[in-house]
Amino acid sequence: MKKVMTLCYVLYEGHALLGLKKRGFGVGHWVGFGGKVQEGEAIEEAARREVFEEANIVPLDLTPRGVLNFSFEDGSSPDLEVHIFSVTKYRGEPTETEEMYPQWFAHSDIPYEDMWADDVHWLPQLLDGANVHARFVFANKNRLISHEVSFS
């Protein structure tokens, strides 16, 4: 069964706000803000909730940017359908939470070596304005074995 998730990138003047994951799935990685869509919750509602829970900011403009599909051959995670959003306007100041430590990065300084292995295949284009649709297959949570990516 596929799990529906959200992933949101807060963007401002050539910079992206990333969070260092402090616990749970992806701990130790720099990531966008997002998580599970709860039962009865719209995908956009989940994206707004997750950004607030993880960075203490309220997204004012949530723009759909595509969908990523993930599968894990070793069964370490269910298949994931991740809806990508970007935000350029928000209320509040990003602050650390129990789950995330937020930090701004210039687009040219994104720490891909400390992110998920798939990010380098699509995030640069998203930061340049493209929308993305992709499928990634991991052998386990750490090893990407195949991918198909398209941009619009």
C-alpha positions in Angstrom: 0.0 0.0 0.0 1.3 3.4 -1.0 1.7 6.1 1.7 0.9 9.7 0.6 3.3 12.3 1.8 4.1 16.0 1.3 7.4 17.8 0.9 7.7 21.6 0.8 10.6 23.9 0.0 10.6 27.4 1.3 12.3 29.7 -1.2 13.5 33.3 -0.8 15.8 35.3 -3.1 18.1 32.5 -4.3 18.0 30.6 -1.0 16.2 27.5 0.1 15.2 26.7 3.7 16.2 23.2 4.6 15.8 21.3 7.8 18.3 19.0 9.5 16.2 16.0 10.5 16.7 15.3 14.2 14.5 12.2 14.5 12.5 9.6 12.6 12.7 8.7 8.9 15.7 10.5 7.3 17.4 11.4 10.6 20.7 13.2 9.9 19.7 14.4 6.4 19.0 17.9 5.2 15.5 17.8 3.8 12.5 19.9 2.9 9.6 20.1 5.3 6.8 17.6 5.1 5.4 14.3 6.2 2.3 12.1 6.2 -1.1 13.1 5.0 -3.5 12.1 7.8 -6.8 10.4 7.2 -9.4 12.9 6.0 -6.8 15.6 5.4 -6.3 17.3 2.0 -2.8 17.1 0.6 -2.4 20.9 0.7 -3.6 21.0 4.3 -1.0 18.4 5.3 1.7 20.4 3.6 0.7 23.6 5.5 0.5 21.7 8.8 3.9 20.0 8.4 5.7 23.2 7.5 4.2 24.8 10.7 5.0 21.8 12.9 8.6 21.4 11.6 9.7 25.1 11.1 7.2 27.2 13.0 6.1 29.2 10.0 2.8 29.5 8.2 2.9 29.1 4.4 0.9 31.9 2.7 1.4 30.7 -0.8 1.6 27.0 -1.4 2.4 26.1 -5.1 2.2 22.5 -6.3 5.5 21.5 -8.0 5.1 17.8 -8.9 5.0 14.3 -7.5 7.8 11.9 -6.6 7.2 8.1 -6.2 9.5 6.0 -4.2 9.8 2.2 -3.6 12.3 0.3 -1.4 13.2 -3.2 -2.6 14.1 -4.4 0.9 10.7 -3.5 2.3 12.3 -1.0 4.8 9.5 1.4 3.9 6.2 1.2 2.2 5.9 2.8 -1.3 5.7 6.6 -1.1 3.8 9.1 -3.2 5.3 12.5 -2.3 3.6 15.7 -3.4 6.1 18.5 -3.8 5.3 22.2 -3.0 7.1 25.5 -2.9 6.5 28.5 -0.7 7.8 32.0 -1.3 5.6 33.9 1.3 5.1 32.9 4.9 4.4 34.3 8.3 6.7 33.9 11.2 10.4 33.2 11.6 11.9 29.7 11.0 12.9 28.2 14.3 14.1 24.9 15.6 11.6 22.3 16.6 11.9 18.8 18.2 12.1 17.3 14.7 14.0 19.8 12.6 16.8 22.4 12.7 16.1 24.9 9.9 18.9 26.7 8.0 19.0 28.8 4.8 21.2 27.7 2.0 22.1 29.6 -1.2 21.0 27.5 -4.2 24.7 27.0 -5.1 25.5 25.7 -1.6 22.8 23.1 -1.2 24.5 20.2 0.8 23.5 17.4 -1.6 26.1 15.1 0.0 24.1 15.2 3.3 20.7 14.7 1.6 18.8 11.8 0.2 20.5 10.2 -2.9 17.6 11.2 -5.1 17.7 14.9 -4.4 20.6 15.7 -6.7 18.6 14.3 -9.6 15.7 16.8 -9.4 16.1 19.5 -6.7 18.5 21.7 -8.8 15.9 21.9 -11.5 13.0 22.6 -9.1 15.1 25.5 -7.6 15.5 26.8 -11.1 11.7 26.9 -11.5 10.8 23.5 -13.1 8.1 21.2 -11.9 9.1 17.5 -11.4 7.6 14.1 -11.8 9.8 11.1 -10.9 10.1 7.5 -9.8 13.0 6.4 -7.6 13.8 2.8 -6.6 16.0 2.3 -3.6 17.6 -1.1 -2.6 17.3 0.1 1.0 16.9 3.5 2.7 20.5 4.5 1.7 21.1 3.1 -1.8 19.4 4.5 -4.9 19.4 1.9 -7.7 17.2 3.4 -10.5 15.4 6.6 -11.3 13.2 8.2 -14.0 12.8 12.0 -13.9 10.9 14.4 -16.1 10.5 18.2 -15.8 7.9 20.7 -17.1 
